[in-house]
């Protein structure tokens, strides 16, 4: 999970955009797609492999951030006449466009994942597919992996299946619009049920000990050559939508485990030291965390609109380090089998336009439901996928860290020498004069170094900005 979601708005910001271009060069981020890849993508867009099943009568809709065109998922919810709920969840069928062993396939294995920068993204697949023929755009008939879930009255999955089908989304919605319609009582039956089912699934998540982090999105606004930072707290609709994806990932894991072959997304239980560090951060941010209260319960009580809670939620992402992928074949169960944050077996399968592994997980699930052997191309790729995904994740994480540093430096570049109010939320055990400070305003979390003594963990202090250069130096503070 990312440390921060970054989004850049405003027409200005030339200096930051130049620094971001330099960063992409430094990190050796993939550039333009090779001509052979583009040619193959164009041909695939014209003639994908189409399924026999026509499910265009299912009135699906997509829910994504405004302006998004790489739409992986579409959904429709209804009530079952026998009681409970039915969820149709369509996932873009990238395998219908990508020929195994071709130039397009090789390029996807080189890129592994879509990379996100404040000023744009570096896509996994050429836009003619990811934002065109393979995307579940409103009004477009396209191939998909169509999941169908039958849930009981408490939101538990009674039956799950996935098949290839032609689908057509009716509308492209965004989270704010969905939230507004639900709150106003003007949502159609399907969106109204999204709230109902999403809340039921959140209750089941709490029951099994899982946790979803509502990490705020940080928006960078460029105006007149300067920048400001603001947080956008996730809406309840974000969480309801995420629960449908989580449900699908859990069902995919169970299908592959039952079939004896697959690839899981795993996360070991966080070590005591990491939880102890979070307790120190909670104390520093004046967040009450009694020892008898489990971590998951505390996180569910936080309000991401509260700046202190937002800072703590960002620190909580440290517990997600160590996530990886586990391949299993021949009926052997991997170890670990669980994803600690989900508190269940889990697989990445709902974002194939943006993440390589999802194409393979989807293919294995279709085969499992059909009672067939997975295609050879999917079996052959399994062994290398964990390493490929790890390499791609390292690049994505490095890009994210450097983007945060650049943005914070850009926000503060004209304020070197000024003092700010902040809270010391972390201190290095081996070097207690070095730590992390969370500013009250602007929304910055940066490094602080004391030259006169140990930093006071948990104390509110006044700090002076000593460095902030988006071209070279990271943000650095010293006690004032």
C-alpha positions as a Markdown table, in Angstrom:
| # | Residue | x | y | z |
|---|---|---|---|---|
| 1 | Unk | 0.0 | 0.0 | 0.0 |
| 2 | Unk | 1.3 | 3.4 | -0.9 |
| 3 | Unk | 2.6 | 5.7 | 1.8 |
| 4 | Unk | 0.7 | 8.6 | 0.3 |
| 5 | Unk | -1.5 | 9.0 | -2.7 |
| 6 | Unk | -0.4 | 12.1 | -4.6 |
| 7 | Unk | -2.4 | 14.1 | -7.2 |
| 8 | Unk | -1.4 | 17.3 | -8.8 |
| 9 | Unk | -3.9 | 20.0 | -9.9 |
| 10 | Unk | -3.5 | 23.5 | -11.2 |
| 11 | Unk | -2.1 | 24.9 | -14.4 |
| 12 | Unk | 1.2 | 26.1 | -13.0 |
| 13 | Unk | 4.0 | 24.1 | -11.5 |
| 14 | Unk | 6.7 | 24.2 | -14.2 |
| 15 | Unk | 9.6 | 23.8 | -11.7 |
| 16 | Unk | 8.0 | 20.7 | -10.0 |
| 17 | Unk | 7.1 | 19.2 | -13.3 |
| 18 | Unk | 10.7 | 19.6 | -14.5 |
| 19 | Unk | 12.0 | 17.9 | -11.3 |
| 20 | Unk | 9.5 | 15.1 | -11.8 |
| 21 | Unk | 10.8 | 14.6 | -15.4 |
| 22 | Unk | 14.4 | 14.4 | -14.0 |
| 23 | Unk | 13.3 | 11.9 | -11.4 |
| 24 | Unk | 11.8 | 9.6 | -14.0 |
| 25 | Unk | 15.1 | 9.7 | -15.9 |
| 26 | Unk | 17.1 | 9.0 | -12.7 |
| 27 | Unk | 14.9 | 6.0 | -11.8 |
| 28 | Unk | 15.1 | 4.7 | -15.4 |
| 29 | Unk | 11.3 | 4.6 | -15.6 |
| 30 | Unk | 10.1 | 3.1 | -18.9 |
| 31 | Unk | 9.5 | 5.7 | -21.6 |
| 32 | Unk | 7.5 | 5.5 | -24.8 |
| 33 | Unk | 6.3 | 2.1 | -25.9 |
| 34 | Unk | 8.4 | 0.5 | -28.7 |
| 35 | Unk | 6.9 | 0.6 | -32.2 |
| 36 | Unk | 6.4 | -3.1 | -32.3 |
| 37 | Unk | 4.4 | -3.0 | -29.0 |
| 38 | Unk | 2.2 | -0.2 | -30.3 |
| 39 | Unk | 1.6 | -2.0 | -33.6 |
| 40 | Unk | 0.6 | -5.2 | -31.8 |
| 41 | Unk | -1.6 | -3.2 | -29.4 |
| 42 | Unk | -3.4 | -1.5 | -32.3 |
| 43 | Unk | -4.1 | -4.8 | -34.0 |
| 44 | Unk | -5.3 | -6.4 | -30.7 |
| 45 | Unk | -7.6 | -3.4 | -30.1 |
| 46 | Unk | -9.2 | -4.1 | -33.6 |
| 47 | Unk | -9.5 | -7.9 | -33.1 |
| 48 | Unk | -9.6 | -9.2 | -29.6 |
| 49 | Unk | -10.5 | -12.8 | -28.7 |
| 50 | Unk | -14.2 | -12.5 | -27.9 |
| 51 | Unk | -16.1 | -14.9 | -25.6 |
| 52 | Unk | -19.3 | -16.6 | -26.6 |
| 53 | Unk | -21.3 | -15.5 | -23.5 |
| 54 | Unk | -23.2 | -12.2 | -24.0 |
| 55 | Unk | -23.8 | -10.5 | -20.7 |
| 56 | Unk | -24.4 | -7.0 | -22.0 |
| 57 | Unk | -27.9 | -7.0 | -20.5 |
| 58 | Unk | -26.3 | -6.7 | -17.0 |
| 59 | Unk | -26.5 | -2.9 | -16.2 |
| 60 | Unk | -23.0 | -2.5 | -14.9 |
| 61 | Unk | -21.4 | 0.8 | -13.9 |
| 62 | Unk | -17.8 | 1.9 | -13.1 |
| 63 | Unk | -16.8 | 3.9 | -10.0 |
| 64 | Unk | -13.4 | 5.6 | -10.3 |
| 65 | Unk | -11.7 | 8.9 | -9.6 |
| 66 | Unk | -12.8 | 11.7 | -12.0 |
| 67 | Unk | -11.1 | 11.6 | -15.3 |
| 68 | Unk | -9.9 | 8.0 | -15.1 |
| 69 | Unk | -10.0 | 6.1 | -18.3 |
| 70 | Unk | -8.1 | 2.9 | -17.4 |
| 71 | Unk | -11.2 | 1.2 | -15.9 |
| 72 | Unk | -10.6 | -2.3 | -14.6 |
| 73 | Unk | -13.9 | -3.0 | -12.8 |
| 74 | Unk | -17.6 | -2.5 | -13.2 |
| 75 | Unk | -20.4 | -3.7 | -10.9 |
| 76 | Unk | -24.1 | -4.3 | -10.5 |
| 77 | Unk | -25.8 | -5.3 | -7.2 |
| 78 | Unk | -29.3 | -6.7 | -6.8 |
| 79 | Unk | -31.5 | -8.5 | -4.3 |
| 80 | Unk | -32.1 | -12.2 | -4.7 |
| 81 | Unk | -35.7 | -13.4 | -4.7 |
| 82 | Unk | -34.7 | -16.1 | -2.2 |
| 83 | Unk | -33.1 | -13.5 | 0.1 |
| 84 | Unk | -29.7 | -12.0 | 0.3 |
| 85 | Unk | -27.9 | -10.3 | -2.5 |
| 86 | Unk | -26.3 | -10.9 | -5.9 |
| 87 | Unk | -23.2 | -9.0 | -7.1 |
| 88 | Unk | -22.0 | -9.0 | -10.7 |
| 89 | Unk | -18.4 | -7.7 | -10.9 |
| 90 | Unk | -16.7 | -7.4 | -14.3 |
| 91 | Unk | -12.9 | -7.3 | -14.6 |
| 92 | Unk | -11.2 | -6.2 | -17.8 |
| 93 | Unk | -10.1 | -9.2 | -19.8 |
| 94 | Unk | -6.5 | -8.2 | -20.7 |
| 95 | Unk | -5.7 | -11.8 | -21.9 |
| 96 | Unk | -8.3 | -11.3 | -24.7 |
| 97 | Unk | -5.9 | -8.7 | -26.2 |
| 98 | Unk | -2.4 | -9.9 | -25.2 |
| 99 | Unk | -0.8 | -12.8 | -27.2 |
| 100 | Unk | 1.5 | -14.9 | -24.9 |
| 101 | Unk | 5.1 | -14.5 | -25.9 |
| 102 | Unk | 4.4 | -11.5 | -28.2 |
| 103 | Unk | 5.9 | -8.0 | -28.0 |
| 104 | Unk | 3.0 | -6.7 | -26.0 |
| 105 | Unk | 3.3 | -9.5 | -23.4 |
| 106 | Unk | 7.1 | -9.0 | -23.1 |
| 107 | Unk | 6.7 | -5.3 | -22.6 |
| 108 | Unk | 4.1 | -5.9 | -19.8 |
| 109 | Unk | 6.6 | -8.2 | -18.1 |
| 110 | Unk | 9.2 | -5.5 | -18.4 |
| 111 | Unk | 7.0 | -2.8 | -16.9 |
| 112 | Unk | 5.1 | -5.0 | -14.4 |
| 113 | Unk | 2.9 | -2.2 | -13.0 |
| 114 | Unk | 1.5 | 1.2 | -13.8 |
| 115 | Unk | 3.6 | 3.9 | -12.1 |
| 116 | Unk | 1.9 | 6.9 | -10.6 |
| 117 | Unk | 3.5 | 10.4 | -10.4 |
| 118 | Unk | 1.8 | 13.6 | -9.2 |
| 119 | Unk | 1.7 | 14.9 | -12.8 |
| 120 | Unk | 0.7 | 11.7 | -14.6 |
| 121 | Unk | 1.2 | 7.9 | -14.9 |
| 122 | Unk | 3.4 | 5.5 | -16.8 |
| 123 | Unk | 1.0 | 2.8 | -18.0 |
| 124 | Unk | 1.5 | -0.9 | -18.0 |
| 125 | Unk | -0.2 | -1.3 | -21.3 |
| 126 | Unk | -0.4 | 1.1 | -24.3 |
| 127 | Unk | -3.3 | 3.6 | -23.9 |
| 128 | Unk | -5.1 | 2.2 | -27.0 |
| 129 | Unk | -5.8 | -0.8 | -24.8 |
| 130 | Unk | -5.6 | 0.5 | -21.2 |
| 131 | Unk | -7.7 | 3.6 | -21.9 |
| 132 | Unk | -9.4 | 2.3 | -24.9 |
| 133 | Unk | -10.4 | -1.2 | -26.2 |
| 134 | Unk | -9.7 | -3.1 | -23.0 |
| 135 | Unk | -11.1 | -0.5 | -20.6 |
| 136 | Unk | -14.7 | -0.9 | -19.3 |
| 137 | Unk | -15.7 | 2.5 | -20.7 |
| 138 | Unk | -19.3 | 3.4 | -20.6 |
| 139 | Unk | -21.2 | 2.4 | -23.7 |
| 140 | Unk | -18.4 | 0.1 | -25.0 |
| 141 | Unk | -19.0 | -3.6 | -25.5 |
| 142 | Unk | -15.8 | -5.4 | -24.5 |
| 143 | Unk | -14.6 | -8.8 | -23.2 |
| 144 | Unk | -14.4 | -9.2 | -19.4 |
| 145 | Unk | -14.1 | -11.8 | -16.7 |
| 146 | Unk | -17.5 | -11.6 | -15.1 |
| 147 | Unk | -17.7 | -12.7 | -11.5 |
| 148 | Unk | -21.1 | -13.5 | -9.9 |
| 149 | Unk | -21.4 | -13.7 | -6.2 |
| 150 | Unk | -24.5 | -14.9 | -4.3 |
| 151 | Unk | -24.5 | -13.5 | -0.7 |
| 152 | Unk | -26.7 | -14.3 | 2.2 |
| 153 | Unk | -28.5 | -11.6 | 4.2 |
| 154 | Unk | -25.4 | -11.0 | 6.3 |
| 155 | Unk | -23.2 | -10.4 | 3.2 |
| 156 | Unk | -21.4 | -13.8 | 3.4 |
| 157 | Unk | -20.5 | -15.5 | 0.1 |
| 158 | Unk | -22.6 | -18.5 | -0.5 |
| 159 | Unk | -21.5 | -19.1 | -4.1 |
| 160 | Unk | -18.9 | -17.5 | -6.4 |
| 161 | Unk | -18.1 | -18.1 | -10.1 |
| 162 | Unk | -16.3 | -16.3 | -12.9 |
| 163 | Unk | -16.6 | -16.7 | -16.7 |
| 164 | Unk | -15.6 | -14.9 | -19.8 |
| 165 | Unk | -18.4 | -12.7 | -21.1 |
| 166 | Unk | -19.1 | -9.6 | -23.3 |
| 167 | Unk | -20.2 | -6.7 | -21.1 |
| 168 | Unk | -21.2 | -3.1 | -21.5 |
| 169 | Unk | -21.0 | -0.5 | -18.7 |
| 170 | Unk | -23.9 | 1.9 | -18.6 |
| 171 | Unk | -22.2 | 4.8 | -16.8 |
| 172 | Unk | -18.8 | 6.1 | -15.5 |
| 173 | Unk | -19.4 | 7.3 | -11.9 |
| 174 | Unk | -17.0 | 8.8 | -9.4 |
| 175 | Unk | -16.9 | 8.4 | -5.6 |
| 176 | Unk | -18.1 | 11.8 | -4.7 |
| 177 | Unk | -21.1 | 11.5 | -7.1 |
| 178 | Unk | -22.0 | 8.0 | -5.7 |
| 179 | Unk | -21.7 | 9.3 | -2.1 |
| 180 | Unk | -23.9 | 12.3 | -2.9 |
| 181 | Unk | -26.6 | 10.2 | -4.5 |
| 182 | Unk | -26.6 | 7.7 | -1.7 |
| 183 | Unk | -26.8 | 10.4 | 1.0 |
| 184 | Unk | -29.5 | 12.3 | -0.8 |
| 185 | Unk | -31.6 | 9.1 | -1.4 |
| 186 | Unk | -31.5 | 9.5 | -5.2 |
| 187 | Unk | -29.3 | 6.5 | -5.9 |
| 188 | Unk | -30.7 | 3.7 | -8.0 |
| 189 | Unk | -31.3 | 0.3 | -6.4 |
| 190 | Unk | -27.8 | -1.0 | -7.3 |
| 191 | Unk | -25.9 | 1.9 | -5.8 |
| 192 | Unk | -28.1 | 1.9 | -2.7 |
| 193 | Unk | -27.3 | -1.8 | -2.3 |
| 194 | Unk | -23.6 | -1.0 | -2.6 |
| 195 | Unk | -23.9 | 0.9 | 0.7 |
| 196 | Unk | -25.8 | -2.0 | 2.2 |
| 197 | Unk | -23.5 | -4.8 | 1.0 |
| 198 | Unk | -20.3 | -2.7 | 1.6 |
| 199 | Unk | -21.3 | -2.1 | 5.2 |
| 200 | Unk | -22.1 | -5.8 | 5.7 |
| 201 | Unk | -18.7 | -6.7 | 4.3 |
| 202 | Unk | -17.0 | -4.1 | 6.5 |
| 203 | Unk | -18.7 | -5.8 | 9.5 |
| 204 | Unk | -17.4 | -9.2 | 8.3 |
| 205 | Unk | -13.9 | -7.8 | 7.9 |
| 206 | Unk | -14.0 | -6.6 | 11.5 |
| 207 | Unk | -15.3 | -10.0 | 12.7 |
| 208 | Unk | -12.4 | -11.9 | 11.1 |
| 209 | Unk | -9.8 | -9.3 | 12.3 |
| 210 | Unk | -9.0 | -7.7 | 9.0 |
| 211 | Unk | -8.3 | -4.0 | 8.5 |
| 212 | Unk | -8.6 | -1.5 | 5.6 |
| 213 | Unk | -6.5 | 1.6 | 6.0 |
| 214 | Unk | -8.3 | 4.8 | 5.0 |
| 215 | Unk | -5.2 | 6.6 | 4.0 |
| 216 | Unk | -6.0 | 10.2 | 2.8 |
| 217 | Unk | -5.1 | 11.3 | -0.7 |
| 218 | Unk | -2.7 | 14.2 | -0.7 |
| 219 | Unk | -3.4 | 16.8 | -3.3 |
| 220 | Unk | -0.8 | 19.2 | -4.6 |
| 221 | Unk | -2.2 | 22.5 | -5.9 |
| 222 | Unk | 0.1 | 24.6 | -8.0 |
| 223 | Unk | -0.7 | 28.4 | -8.2 |
| 224 | Unk | 1.4 | 31.3 | -9.4 |
| 225 | Unk | 4.7 | 29.3 | -9.1 |
| 226 | Unk | 4.1 | 28.1 | -5.5 |
| 227 | Unk | 2.4 | 25.0 | -4.1 |
| 228 | Unk | 0.0 | 24.0 | -1.3 |
| 229 | Unk | -0.8 | 20.6 | 0.2 |
| 230 | Unk | -4.2 | 19.4 | 1.3 |
| 231 | Unk | -5.6 | 16.0 | 2.3 |
| 232 | Unk | -8.7 | 14.4 | 0.7 |
| 233 | Unk | -10.2 | 12.0 | 3.2 |
| 234 | Unk | -11.7 | 8.8 | 1.7 |
| 235 | Unk | -15.4 | 8.8 | 1.5 |
| 236 | Unk | -17.6 | 5.9 | 2.8 |
| 237 | Unk | -18.2 | 5.1 | -0.9 |
| 238 | Unk | -14.5 | 4.4 | -1.4 |
| 239 | Unk | -14.7 | 1.8 | 1.4 |
| 240 | Unk | -17.8 | 0.1 | 0.0 |
| 241 | Unk | -16.2 | -0.1 | -3.4 |
| 242 | Unk | -13.0 | -1.5 | -1.9 |
| 243 | Unk | -15.0 | -4.2 | -0.1 |
| 244 | Unk | -16.3 | -5.6 | -3.4 |
| 245 | Unk | -12.7 | -5.8 | -4.7 |
| 246 | Unk | -11.5 | -7.5 | -1.5 |
| 247 | Unk | -14.4 | -10.0 | -1.7 |
| 248 | Unk | -13.3 | -10.9 | -5.2 |
| 249 | Unk | -9.6 | -11.3 | -4.2 |
| 250 | Unk | -10.6 | -13.6 | -1.3 |
| 251 | Unk | -12.8 | -15.7 | -3.6 |
| 252 | Unk | -10.1 | -15.9 | -6.2 |
| 253 | Unk | -7.7 | -17.2 | -3.5 |
| 254 | Unk | -10.1 | -19.9 | -2.4 |
| 255 | Unk | -10.7 | -21.0 | -6.0 |
| 256 | Unk | -7.0 | -21.3 | -6.7 |
| 257 | Unk | -6.4 | -23.1 | -3.4 |
| 258 | Unk | -9.2 | -25.6 | -4.1 |
| 259 | Unk | -7.7 | -26.2 | -7.6 |
| 260 | Unk | -4.2 | -26.7 | -6.3 |
| 261 | Unk | -2.4 | -24.1 | -8.3 |
| 262 | Unk | -2.2 | -20.3 | -8.2 |
| 263 | Unk | -0.6 | -17.2 | -6.9 |
| 264 | Unk | -1.6 | -15.5 | -3.6 |
| 265 | Unk | -0.8 | -12.1 | -2.2 |
| 266 | Unk | 0.6 | -12.7 | 1.2 |
| 267 | Unk | 1.5 | -10.6 | 4.3 |
| 268 | Unk | 3.1 | -11.9 | 7.5 |
| 269 | Unk | 1.9 | -10.7 | 10.8 |
| 270 | Unk | 3.7 | -7.5 | 11.8 |
| 271 | Unk | 6.6 | -8.0 | 14.3 |
| 272 | Unk | 6.3 | -6.6 | 17.8 |
| 273 | Unk | 8.9 | -4.0 | 17.1 |
| 274 | Unk | 6.8 | -2.5 | 14.3 |
| 275 | Unk | 3.7 | -2.3 | 16.5 |
| 276 | Unk | 5.7 | -0.8 | 19.2 |
| 277 | Unk | 6.9 | 1.9 | 16.9 |
| 278 | Unk | 3.3 | 2.7 | 16.0 |
| 279 | Unk | 2.4 | 2.9 | 19.6 |
| 280 | Unk | 5.1 | 5.6 | 20.0 |
| 281 | Unk | 3.7 | 7.4 | 17.0 |
| 282 | Unk | 0.2 | 7.3 | 18.5 |
| 283 | Unk | 1.4 | 8.7 | 21.7 |
| 284 | Unk | 3.3 | 11.5 | 19.9 |
| 285 | Unk | 0.1 | 12.4 | 17.9 |
| 286 | Unk | -2.0 | 12.4 | 21.1 |
| 287 | Unk | -4.0 | 9.4 | 19.9 |
| 288 | Unk | -5.4 | 7.4 | 22.8 |
| 289 | Unk | -4.5 | 3.7 | 22.3 |
| 290 | Unk | -5.1 | 1.6 | 25.4 |
| 291 | Unk | -3.1 | -1.6 | 25.6 |
| 292 | Unk | -6.2 | -3.7 | 25.7 |
| 293 | Unk | -7.4 | -2.2 | 22.3 |
| 294 | Unk | -6.3 | -4.2 | 19.3 |
| 295 | Unk | -4.6 | -2.4 | 16.4 |
| 296 | Unk | -7.5 | -3.1 | 14.0 |
| 297 | Unk | -10.0 | -1.6 | 16.4 |
| 298 | Unk | -8.0 | 1.5 | 16.9 |
| 299 | Unk | -7.6 | 2.1 | 13.2 |
| 300 | Unk | -11.4 | 1.7 | 12.6 |
| 301 | Unk | -12.0 | 4.5 | 15.2 |
| 302 | Unk | -9.8 | 7.1 | 13.4 |
| 303 | Unk | -11.1 | 9.9 | 11.3 |
| 304 | Unk | -8.8 | 10.6 | 8.2 |
| 305 | Unk | -10.1 | 14.2 | 8.1 |
| 306 | Unk | -8.3 | 14.8 | 11.4 |
| 307 | Unk | -4.7 | 15.8 | 10.6 |
| 308 | Unk | -3.2 | 13.8 | 13.5 |
| 309 | Unk | -5.2 | 10.8 | 12.5 |
| 310 | Unk | -4.2 | 11.2 | 8.9 |
| 311 | Unk | -0.5 | 11.3 | 9.9 |
| 312 | Unk | -1.0 | 8.2 | 12.0 |
| 313 | Unk | -2.7 | 6.3 | 9.2 |
| 314 | Unk | 0.2 | 7.0 | 6.9 |
| 315 | Unk | 2.6 | 5.6 | 9.6 |
| 316 | Unk | 0.4 | 2.5 | 9.8 |
| 317 | Unk | 1.3 | 1.6 | 6.2 |
| 318 | Unk | 4.7 | 0.4 | 7.7 |
| 319 | Unk | 2.9 | -2.7 | 9.0 |
| 320 | Unk | 2.2 | -3.7 | 5.3 |
| 321 | Unk | 5.9 | -4.1 | 4.6 |
| 322 | Unk | 6.9 | -7.6 | 3.8 |
| 323 | Unk | 3.9 | -8.3 | 1.5 |
| 324 | Unk | 4.8 | -10.6 | -1.4 |
| 325 | Unk | 3.4 | -13.2 | -3.7 |
| 326 | Unk | 3.4 | -17.0 | -3.1 |
| 327 | Unk | 3.1 | -19.4 | -6.0 |
| 328 | Unk | 1.8 | -22.9 | -5.4 |
| 329 | Unk | 1.3 | -25.9 | -7.7 |
| 330 | Unk | 0.6 | -29.6 | -7.4 |
| 331 | Unk | -1.8 | -29.0 | -4.5 |
| 332 | Unk | 0.9 | -27.8 | -2.1 |
| 333 | Unk | -0.4 | -25.0 | 0.2 |
| 334 | Unk | 2.0 | -22.0 | 0.4 |
| 335 | Unk | 3.4 | -20.7 | 3.7 |
| 336 | Unk | 2.2 | -18.2 | 4.7 |
| 337 | Unk | -1.2 | -18.6 | 3.1 |
| 338 | Unk | -2.8 | -15.6 | 4.8 |
| 339 | Unk | -2.7 | -11.9 | 4.1 |
| 340 | Unk | -2.5 | -10.5 | 7.6 |
| 341 | Unk | -4.3 | -7.2 | 6.8 |
| 342 | Unk | -7.1 | -9.1 | 5.0 |
| 343 | Unk | -7.1 | -11.9 | 7.7 |
| 344 | Unk | -7.8 | -14.4 | 5.0 |
| 345 | Unk | -6.2 | -15.9 | 1.9 |
| 346 | Unk | -6.2 | -13.2 | -0.8 |
| 347 | Unk | -5.2 | -12.7 | -4.4 |
| 348 | Unk | -4.6 | -9.7 | -6.7 |
| 349 | Unk | -7.0 | -10.2 | -9.5 |
| 350 | Unk | -9.1 | -7.0 | -10.0 |
| 351 | Unk | -6.7 | -4.6 | -11.7 |
| 352 | Unk | -5.2 | -6.3 | -14.7 |
| 353 | Unk | -4.9 | -3.1 | -16.7 |
| 354 | Unk | -2.5 | -1.8 | -14.1 |
| 355 | Unk | -0.9 | -4.8 | -12.5 |
| 356 | Unk | 0.7 | -7.8 | -14.3 |
| 357 | Unk | -0.1 | -10.6 | -11.9 |
| 358 | Unk | -3.8 | -10.0 | -12.1 |
| 359 | Unk | -4.0 | -11.2 | -15.6 |
| 360 | Unk | -2.6 | -14.6 | -14.5 |
| 361 | Unk | -4.7 | -14.9 | -11.4 |
| 362 | Unk | -7.9 | -14.2 | -13.4 |
| 363 | Unk | -6.9 | -16.9 | -15.9 |
| 364 | Unk | -6.4 | -19.5 | -13.2 |
| 365 | Unk | -9.7 | -18.7 | -11.6 |
| 366 | Unk | -11.6 | -19.1 | -14.9 |
| 367 | Unk | -10.0 | -22.5 | -15.4 |
| 368 | Unk | -10.8 | -23.5 | -11.8 |
| 369 | Unk | -14.5 | -22.7 | -12.2 |
| 370 | Unk | -14.6 | -24.5 | -15.5 |
| 371 | Unk | -12.9 | -27.6 | -14.0 |
| 372 | Unk | -10.2 | -27.3 | -16.6 |
| 373 | Unk | -6.4 | -27.1 | -16.6 |
| 374 | Unk | -5.0 | -23.6 | -16.8 |
| 375 | Unk | -3.5 | -22.7 | -20.2 |
| 376 | Unk | 0.2 | -23.6 | -20.5 |
| 377 | Unk | 1.2 | -19.9 | -20.9 |
| 378 | Unk | -0.3 | -19.1 | -17.5 |
| 379 | Unk | 1.4 | -22.1 | -15.8 |
| 380 | Unk | 4.8 | -21.3 | -17.4 |
| 381 | Unk | 4.8 | -17.7 | -16.1 |
| 382 | Unk | 3.9 | -18.5 | -12.5 |
| 383 | Unk | 7.4 | -19.3 | -11.1 |
| 384 | Unk | 8.9 | -16.0 | -12.2 |
| 385 | Unk | 6.0 | -13.7 | -11.3 |
| 386 | Unk | 6.9 | -13.2 | -7.6 |
| 387 | Unk | 10.3 | -11.9 | -8.5 |
| 388 | Unk | 9.0 | -9.8 | -11.4 |
| 389 | Unk | 6.3 | -8.2 | -9.1 |
| 390 | Unk | 8.9 | -7.6 | -6.4 |
| 391 | Unk | 11.1 | -5.7 | -8.8 |
| 392 | Unk | 8.2 | -3.7 | -10.1 |
| 393 | Unk | 7.0 | -2.9 | -6.6 |
| 394 | Unk | 10.5 | -1.7 | -5.6 |
| 395 | Unk | 10.5 | 0.8 | -8.5 |
| 396 | Unk | 7.0 | 1.9 | -7.7 |
| 397 | Unk | 7.9 | 2.4 | -4.0 |
| 398 | Unk | 11.1 | 4.3 | -4.9 |
| 399 | Unk | 9.1 | 6.6 | -7.2 |
| 400 | Unk | 6.6 | 7.3 | -4.5 |
| 401 | Unk | 9.1 | 8.1 | -1.9 |
| 402 | Unk | 11.0 | 10.4 | -4.2 |
| 403 | Unk | 7.8 | 12.1 | -5.3 |
| 404 | Unk | 6.8 | 12.8 | -1.7 |
| 405 | Unk | 10.2 | 14.4 | -1.1 |
| 406 | Unk | 10.0 | 16.5 | -4.3 |
| 407 | Unk | 6.5 | 17.7 | -3.5 |
| 408 | Unk | 7.3 | 18.7 | 0.1 |
| 409 | Unk | 10.5 | 20.4 | -1.1 |
| 410 | Unk | 8.5 | 22.3 | -3.7 |
| 411 | Unk | 5.8 | 23.3 | -1.2 |
| 412 | Unk | 8.5 | 24.7 | 1.2 |
| 413 | Unk | 11.2 | 25.9 | -1.2 |
| 414 | Unk | 10.6 | 29.6 | -0.5 |
| 415 | Unk | 10.3 | 29.2 | 3.3 |
| 416 | Unk | 13.8 | 28.1 | 4.3 |
| 417 | Unk | 14.6 | 29.7 | 7.6 |
| 418 | Unk | 11.0 | 29.9 | 8.7 |
| 419 | Unk | 9.7 | 28.1 | 11.8 |
| 420 | Unk | 6.8 | 25.8 | 12.2 |
| 421 | Unk | 4.8 | 24.0 | 14.9 |
| 422 | Unk | 5.1 | 20.2 | 14.8 |
| 423 | Unk | 5.2 | 17.0 | 16.7 |
| 424 | Unk | 8.1 | 14.5 | 16.9 |
| 425 | Unk | 6.4 | 11.3 | 15.9 |
| 426 | Unk | 9.5 | 9.1 | 15.6 |
| 427 | Unk | 13.1 | 9.0 | 16.9 |
| 428 | Unk | 15.8 | 6.7 | 15.7 |
| 429 | Unk | 16.8 | 4.3 | 18.4 |
| 430 | Unk | 20.5 | 4.3 | 17.5 |
| 431 | Unk | 20.6 | 8.0 | 16.7 |
| 432 | Unk | 18.1 | 9.7 | 19.0 |
| 433 | Unk | 19.1 | 13.2 | 17.6 |
| 434 | Unk | 17.5 | 12.2 | 14.3 |
| 435 | Unk | 13.8 | 11.7 | 13.8 |
| 436 | Unk | 10.6 | 12.6 | 12.1 |
| 437 | Unk | 8.4 | 15.6 | 12.6 |
| 438 | Unk | 4.8 | 16.1 | 11.6 |
| 439 | Unk | 3.9 | 19.7 | 10.9 |
| 440 | Unk | 0.5 | 21.1 | 11.8 |
| 441 | Unk | 0.5 | 23.3 | 8.7 |
| 442 | Unk | 1.3 | 22.6 | 5.9 |
| 443 | Unk | 0.6 | 18.9 | 5.7 |
| 444 | Unk | 4.2 | 17.8 | 5.7 |
| 445 | Unk | 6.0 | 14.9 | 7.5 |
| 446 | Unk | 9.8 | 15.5 | 7.3 |
| 447 | Unk | 13.2 | 14.6 | 8.8 |
| 448 | Unk | 14.4 | 16.6 | 11.8 |
| 449 | Unk | 18.0 | 16.6 | 13.1 |
| 450 | Unk | 19.1 | 18.1 | 16.4 |
| 451 | Unk | 22.7 | 19.2 | 16.9 |
| 452 | Unk | 22.3 | 19.9 | 20.7 |
| 453 | Unk | 20.8 | 16.7 | 22.1 |
| 454 | Unk | 18.2 | 14.0 | 21.9 |
| 455 | Unk | 14.8 | 14.7 | 20.2 |
| 456 | Unk | 11.8 | 14.6 | 22.6 |
| 457 | Unk | 9.6 | 11.8 | 21.2 |
| 458 | Unk | 6.0 | 12.7 | 21.4 |
| 459 | Unk | 6.5 | 16.4 | 22.2 |
| 460 | Unk | 5.2 | 19.3 | 20.3 |
| 461 | Unk | 8.2 | 21.4 | 19.3 |
| 462 | Unk | 9.0 | 24.4 | 17.2 |
| 463 | Unk | 11.3 | 23.6 | 14.2 |
| 464 | Unk | 13.1 | 25.6 | 11.6 |
| 465 | Unk | 13.3 | 24.6 | 8.0 |
| 466 | Unk | 16.9 | 24.3 | 7.0 |
| 467 | Unk | 16.7 | 22.8 | 3.5 |
| 468 | Unk | 14.0 | 22.5 | 0.8 |
| 469 | Unk | 15.1 | 22.3 | -2.8 |
| 470 | Unk | 13.0 | 20.2 | -5.2 |
| 471 | Unk | 16.0 | 19.9 | -7.6 |
| 472 | Unk | 18.5 | 18.6 | -5.1 |
| 473 | Unk | 17.8 | 18.5 | -1.4 |
| 474 | Unk | 15.1 | 16.9 | 0.6 |
| 475 | Unk | 13.1 | 18.7 | 3.3 |
| 476 | Unk | 15.1 | 19.0 | 6.5 |
| 477 | Unk | 14.2 | 20.6 | 9.8 |
| 478 | Unk | 16.1 | 21.5 | 13.0 |
| 479 | Unk | 14.7 | 22.3 | 16.4 |
| 480 | Unk | 14.2 | 26.1 | 16.6 |
